[in-house]
Amino acid sequence: MTDDDLLPKENAKPQDLDIYSIEELEDRIIRLKEEIIRCEGKIISKKASLDAANALFGKK
């Protein structure tokens, strides 16, 4: 399984998970959770930047 397997594809059908072993599925879940945490961190960072800009320049 590659990192590309984790990326959502537009109009993609759900992957057939039957081909993966239990260990591979558990690994996939760990990596997906890590990616969710990374995305949530980026959202927090972007909101902080936006809030700082709005405080400095005023929200329009």
C-alpha positions in Angstrom: 0.0 0.0 0.0 1.4 3.4 -0.9 0.6 6.9 0.4 -1.3 7.5 -2.8 -3.8 4.9 -1.6 -4.7 7.3 1.2 -5.5 10.2 -1.0 -9.1 10.7 -1.9 -9.7 10.5 -5.6 -12.5 12.4 -7.2 -15.4 10.2 -8.1 -13.5 7.3 -6.8 -15.2 4.1 -5.7 -14.4 2.8 -2.3 -11.5 0.5 -2.3 -12.0 -3.2 -2.0 -10.6 -3.8 1.5 -11.0 -7.6 1.2 -7.6 -7.7 -0.4 -5.8 -6.4 2.7 -4.7 -8.5 5.7 -5.7 -7.5 9.2 -2.3 -6.0 9.8 -2.5 -4.0 6.6 -5.9 -2.7 7.5 -4.7 -1.7 11.0 -1.7 0.1 9.5 -4.0 1.9 7.1 -6.2 3.1 10.0 -3.1 4.4 11.8 -1.9 6.3 8.7 -5.4 7.7 8.0 -5.7 8.9 11.6 -2.2 10.5 11.4 -3.3 12.2 8.2 -6.5 13.5 9.9 -4.4 14.9 12.8 -2.1 16.6 10.2 -5.1 18.1 8.5 -6.6 19.3 11.7 -3.3 20.9 12.7 -3.2 22.7 9.4 -6.8 24.0 9.8 -5.9 25.3 13.3 -2.8 27.1 11.8 -4.7 28.6 8.9 -7.5 29.8 11.2 -4.9 31.4 13.5 -3.4 33.2 10.5 -6.8 34.4 9.3 -7.7 35.6 12.8 -4.4 37.5 13.0 -4.9 39.1 9.6 -8.5 40.0 10.5 -7.4 41.5 13.8 -4.7 43.6 12.0 -6.7 44.7 9.0 -10.2 44.2 10.1 -12.6 41.7 8.8 -14.3 42.6 5.5 
